[in-house]
Structure formats: C-alpha cells, structure tokens
Amino acid sequence: MNSKLTTFLKFRHFALIEAIADQGTMHRAATALHMTQSTASKMLADLETILGAALFDRAPRGMTPTPLGRYALAVARTQTSNIARFEEDFIARRDGGYGTLS
C-alpha cells in the first residue's frame, strides 16, 4: 500500500470527487461543500498530484470525470455510503436502538 496516499487521503477528498461529478463545475461543487472555489481547486490539484493522474477533464462549460476519475468516483461513492451507514448504525447502537427484545 502506498503510504503517501494512505496518509494523505481524507474523507473530504472523496466528498470533493463526488461533488464535482454531481455538480459539474468547481464553483458549484465548492458551494455544495461550503468551501471556497480556490480551496476546492487546490484540494483537487493536490489529490491529482498525489495520484499522478487527472481525475476530471476541464472544459469551458464544466468538468467531467476521466476514465480514472470514474473509477475514483465509484470508490468515493462506496466510501461515503459506508461512512453514512456507519454513522447511522453507530448512533442507533449508542442510543440503544439495537439489541434483543424479551
């Protein structure tokens, strides 16, 4: 496993990949994530540098995932779904929502 990637990659990177794919532009993705466009652009540039590949094709009217970007998007969607499920399950367990009824 690439230790550089595992120490660098954060949940926000997955959220950014999803937001760009869903929103179509960096500006709308940044707005959806409550960050500035420059912060989102820097995050994506850093991520692409670490991965050594472009994740999105940039065009005047928006951004579309590259083939590797589509793969990263699928992984991002899986990971964010897993985190959401973990959050729901954890809260339910914490609040006594799981167990046996006698």
C-alpha positions, 0 to 999 in steps of 0.5 A, a space after each residue: 500500500 502506498 503510504 503517501 496516499 494512505 496518509 494523505 487521503 481524507 474523507 473530504 477528498 472523496 466528498 470533493 470527487 463526488 461533488 464535482 461529478 454531481 455538480 459539474 463545475 468547481 464553483 458549484 461543487 465548492 458551494 455544495 461543500 461550503 468551501 471556497 472555489 480556490 480551496 476546492 481547486 487546490 484540494 483537487 490539484 493536490 489529490 491529482 498530484 498525489 495520484 499522478 493522474 487527472 481525475 476530471 477533464 476541464 472544459 469551458 462549460 464544466 468538468 467531467 470525470 476521466 476514465 480514472 476519475 470514474 473509477 475514483 468516483 465509484 470508490 468515493 461513492 462506496 466510501 461515503 455510503 459506508 461512512 453514512 451507514 456507519 454513522 447511522 448504525 453507530 448512533 442507533 447502537 449508542 442510543 440503544 436502538 439495537 439489541 434483543 427484545 424479551 
